[in-house]
Amino acid sequence: MTEAARPGFRLLLVAGLVALFVASLLVGVGDLPLRRIAGDPAALQLLLVSRLPRTLAALLAGAGLAIAGLVLQILARNRFVEPVTTGTGQSAALGILLVTLLFPAASIAMKTAVATVAALAGTSLFLAVAHRLPPTQPFLIPLFGLVYGGVVGAAATYIAWQADLLQFIEVWTNGEFSGVLRGRYELLWITAAVVALAWWIADRLTIASMGREVSVGLGLDYRRIVQLGLVMIAVVSSLCVVVVGIIPFVGLVVPNLVSRLLGDNLRRALPWVAAAGAALVLACDIVGRLIRYPYEVPVGTVLGVVGAGLFLWILFGRAARA
């Protein structure tokens, strides 16, 4: 994309995000015309208790997952990875399953903490192995991630089957927002802090993407940046799994699309990665509410189809340019 066309894309993205926000407030089984909100207590309650929390949860989850995917791609030095395809989301689900088995009355905060630790361990193991793979074969890393994530997910499913908790695994592995209400999504605001932190350390992440030797030569504490990036990925992934479940493809396709449209200046592109991730998740959630109205299709299912199509377009686009 030319420099002159980039402001138009940014304006279109902002306008689209605002339009999706308003549409999300209005779409649902219950009738909610805007003119009734001020004078109808029931309509106002529906807005504040259900529609607004759901919309905000979709925005926060989408922005956080897009940034987590971008950070993971930087740490792995590979454009074809994201938390869902590297075992991070599956490790978080395994952590939640274990704490549910051992401490059934655990609070959401405790489940989130355990899921974060599990996601951190799972992502660290993935990166440790990924850095040993030959750099001349970039597709080996995502292939290993798919196998690794499948093994972790299979372990979680087996434990859940033995404990008669398969229904819980289904909730955690297929993201959807139908259960989001006021008081049940607020932990997702932590993802906004992660997005802000990623923008604050954007220059350090850019240096870290050049590798350990270059980073150390430029005076960067490479190990600390990697540790901080891992914590950011684990926190976002665990929060999303606990609150809404696993949502695929956001961290994979959004950073690649924004990079193709706006370039590789990380500090400049990072806010638009967050905005595009939020818009993609919100749009897919609205589609999921409409295609079988008045029933819903989980956003994870919709994104599985839309994200796969976008990913194929990215791959074929790269091949065409090559």
C-alpha positions in Angstrom: 0.0 0.0 0.0 1.3 3.5 -0.9 1.9 6.1 1.8 -0.9 8.2 0.4 -3.4 5.4 0.7 -2.6 4.5 4.3 -4.6 7.4 5.9 -7.6 6.2 4.0 -7.2 2.7 5.3 -6.8 4.0 8.9 -9.9 6.2 8.5 -11.9 3.2 7.1 -10.8 1.0 9.9 -11.9 3.5 12.6 -15.2 4.2 10.8 -15.8 0.4 10.5 -15.0 -0.2 14.2 -17.4 2.5 15.3 -20.1 1.1 13.0 -19.5 -2.4 14.3 -19.7 -1.2 17.9 -23.1 0.4 17.3 -24.4 -2.6 15.4 -23.3 -5.0 18.2 -25.4 -3.0 20.7 -28.4 -3.2 18.5 -28.2 -6.9 17.3 -29.8 -9.5 19.4 -33.0 -11.4 20.2 -34.3 -8.6 22.4 -35.5 -5.5 20.7 -33.4 -2.5 21.6 -34.1 0.7 19.5 -31.9 3.6 20.5 -34.8 5.9 21.0 -36.2 3.8 23.8 -33.0 3.5 25.9 -33.4 6.8 27.7 -37.0 6.4 28.7 -37.3 2.6 29.1 -35.6 1.1 32.2 -35.8 -2.5 30.8 -34.1 -1.4 27.6 -31.4 0.4 29.5 -30.8 -2.6 31.7 -30.5 -4.8 28.7 -27.9 -2.4 27.2 -25.8 -2.1 30.4 -26.0 -5.7 31.6 -25.7 -7.7 28.3 -25.2 -5.8 25.1 -22.5 -3.3 26.2 -20.4 -5.9 28.2 -20.6 -8.3 25.3 -19.4 -5.7 22.8 -16.6 -4.5 25.1 -15.5 -8.1 25.7 -15.3 -8.7 21.9 -13.3 -5.5 21.4 -10.9 -6.3 24.3 -10.4 -10.0 23.4 -9.8 -9.2 19.7 -7.3 -6.4 20.4 -5.5 -8.5 23.0 -5.2 -11.6 20.9 -4.0 -9.7 17.9 -1.2 -8.1 20.0 -0.4 -11.4 21.6 0.0 -13.0 18.2 2.2 -10.1 17.0 4.5 -10.5 20.1 4.7 -14.2 19.6 5.6 -13.8 16.0 8.4 -11.5 17.0 9.8 -13.8 19.7 9.5 -16.9 17.4 10.8 -14.8 14.4 8.1 -16.4 12.3 5.0 -14.9 10.7 3.0 -18.1 10.8 2.5 -18.6 14.5 -0.1 -17.5 17.0 -1.1 -18.5 20.6 -3.7 -21.0 19.4 -1.4 -22.8 17.0 1.5 -23.0 19.4 -0.2 -24.7 22.4 -0.6 -21.5 24.5 -4.4 -21.6 24.5 -4.5 -25.3 25.0 -2.0 -25.0 27.9 -4.3 -22.4 29.5 -7.3 -24.7 29.1 -5.3 -27.5 30.7 -4.4 -25.3 33.6 -8.1 -24.3 34.1 -9.0 -28.0 34.0 -6.5 -29.0 36.6 -7.5 -26.2 39.0 -11.1 -27.1 38.5 -10.3 -30.7 39.5 -8.2 -29.8 42.5 -10.1 -26.8 43.7 -13.7 -26.9 42.4 -14.6 -23.7 44.3 -11.7 -21.7 42.9 -12.5 -18.1 42.0 -12.1 -16.7 38.4 -9.0 -14.8 39.5 -7.4 -18.0 40.8 -8.3 -19.9 37.6 -6.8 -17.1 35.6 -3.6 -17.1 37.6 -3.2 -20.9 37.2 -4.1 -20.7 33.5 -1.5 -17.9 33.1 1.2 -20.1 34.7 0.3 -23.0 32.5 0.2 -20.9 29.3 3.6 -19.4 30.2 5.1 -22.8 30.7 3.6 -24.1 27.5 4.7 -21.1 25.4 8.2 -21.2 26.9 8.6 -24.9 25.9 7.3 -24.2 22.4 9.9 -21.3 21.9 12.7 -23.4 23.4 12.1 -26.1 20.8 11.2 -23.7 17.9 14.6 -21.9 18.3 16.3 -25.2 17.7 14.6 -25.8 14.4 16.6 -24.8 11.2 15.9 -21.2 10.3 16.0 -22.0 6.6 12.7 -24.0 7.0 10.2 -21.4 8.3 7.2 -23.7 7.9 8.6 -26.2 10.4 7.8 -23.9 13.3 4.1 -23.6 12.6 3.9 -27.3 11.8 5.6 -28.1 15.1 3.2 -25.7 16.9 0.2 -27.5 15.4 1.5 -30.9 16.6 2.5 -29.5 20.0 -0.8 -27.8 20.5 -2.7 -30.9 19.4 -0.7 -33.0 22.0 -1.5 -30.6 24.8 -5.2 -30.4 23.7 -5.4 -34.2 23.6 -4.0 -34.4 27.1 -6.5 -32.0 28.4 -9.4 -33.9 26.6 -8.2 -37.2 28.1 -8.1 -35.8 31.6 -11.5 -34.2 31.2 -12.9 -37.5 29.8 -11.6 -39.4 32.8 -13.1 -36.9 35.2 -16.4 -36.5 33.3 -15.7 -32.9 32.5 -15.8 -32.9 28.7 -18.5 -30.3 28.7 -16.1 -27.8 30.4 -13.4 -28.5 27.8 -16.0 -27.6 25.0 -16.7 -24.3 26.7 -13.0 -23.4 27.0 -11.9 -24.5 23.5 -14.7 -22.9 21.4 -14.8 -19.2 22.0 -18.2 -17.5 22.3 -19.7 -14.4 23.9 -23.2 -15.5 24.7 -22.4 -15.9 28.4 -20.8 -12.5 28.8 -22.6 -10.3 31.2 -21.7 -7.4 33.5 -19.6 -8.7 36.3 -18.2 -11.6 34.1 -15.9 -9.9 31.7 -14.1 -7.2 33.6 -10.8 -9.2 33.8 -10.5 -8.6 30.1 -9.6 -5.0 30.8 -6.2 -6.3 31.7 -5.7 -7.0 28.0 -5.9 -3.2 27.4 -3.0 -2.8 29.8 -1.1 -5.4 27.8 -1.7 -3.5 24.5 -0.4 -0.3 26.1 2.6 -2.1 27.4 3.3 -3.6 24.0 3.2 -0.1 22.5 5.5 1.2 25.2 8.2 -1.4 24.5 7.7 -1.5 20.7 11.2 -0.4 19.9 12.7 -3.1 22.2 10.5 -5.7 20.5 11.7 -4.5 17.1 15.3 -5.0 18.2 14.5 -8.4 19.7 13.1 -9.5 16.4 16.6 -9.3 15.0 17.8 -12.1 17.2 19.8 -12.6 20.4 23.3 -11.6 19.0 22.1 -8.4 17.4 20.0 -7.4 20.4 22.9 -7.9 22.9 25.2 -6.1 20.6 22.8 -3.1 20.6 22.7 -3.1 24.4 19.3 -4.7 24.8 18.6 -7.1 27.7 17.3 -9.8 25.3 16.4 -12.3 28.0 14.3 -9.8 29.9 12.4 -8.8 26.8 11.7 -12.4 25.9 10.4 -13.0 29.5 8.2 -10.0 29.4 6.8 -11.0 26.0 6.0 -14.5 27.2 4.2 -13.0 30.2 2.2 -10.8 27.9 1.2 -13.7 25.7 0.3 -15.9 28.6 -1.8 -13.3 30.3 -3.9 -12.4 27.3 -4.3 -16.1 26.3 -5.4 -17.2 29.7 -7.8 -14.3 30.2 -9.5 -15.0 26.9 -9.7 -18.8 27.6 -11.2 -18.2 31.1 -13.7 -15.5 30.0 -14.8 -16.5 26.5 -12.8 -19.6 25.4 -10.2 -20.1 22.6 -10.7 -17.8 19.6 -8.5 -18.9 16.6 -6.7 -17.1 13.8 -6.9 -13.5 15.2 -3.3 -13.5 16.3 -2.2 -15.1 13.0 -4.0 -13.2 10.3 -4.4 -9.7 11.7 -0.6 -8.9 12.2 0.1 -10.2 8.7 -2.7 -8.2 7.1 -1.8 -4.9 8.9 1.9 -5.5 8.1 1.1 -5.9 4.4 -1.1 -2.8 4.4 0.9 -0.4 6.7 4.4 -1.7 6.6 6.7 -3.2 9.3 7.1 -0.1 11.6 6.0 -1.8 14.8 5.3 1.3 16.9 3.3 2.9 14.1 1.4 -0.3 13.2 0.7 -1.7 16.7 -2.4 0.4 17.5 -3.9 -0.6 14.1 -3.2 -4.2 14.8 -5.2 -3.9 18.0 -8.0 -2.0 16.2 -8.1 -4.6 13.4 -8.2 -7.5 15.8 -11.0 -5.9 17.7 -13.0 -5.2 14.5 -12.5 -8.8 13.2 -13.7 -10.4 16.4 -16.6 -8.0 16.7 -17.7 -8.5 13.1 -17.5 -12.3 13.4 -19.5 -12.2 16.6 -22.3 -10.1 14.9 -22.3 -12.6 12.0 -22.6 -15.5 14.4 -25.7 -13.8 16.0 -27.3 -13.3 12.6 -26.7 -16.4 10.4 -29.0 -18.6 12.5 -31.1 -15.9 14.2 -32.5 -16.1 16.9 -29.9 -18.8 17.7 -26.2 -18.1 17.7 -23.1 -19.7 16.1 -20.0 -19.3 18.4 -17.5 -16.7 17.3 -14.8 -19.4 17.4 -16.6 -21.3 14.7 -17.2 -18.2 12.5 -13.5 -17.2 12.9 -12.4 -20.7 12.0 -14.0 -20.2 8.6 -13.2 -16.5 8.1 -9.7 -16.8 9.5 -8.8 -19.8 7.4 -9.9 -17.9 4.3 -7.8 -14.9 5.2 -4.8 -17.1 6.0 -5.0 -18.8 2.6 -5.2 -15.4 0.9 -2.1 -14.3 2.8 -0.2 -17.4 1.7 -1.3 -17.2 -1.9 -0.5 -13.4 -1.9 3.0 -14.2 -0.7 3.4 -16.8 -3.4 2.2 -14.4 -6.1 4.7 -11.7 -5.0 7.5 -14.3 -5.0 
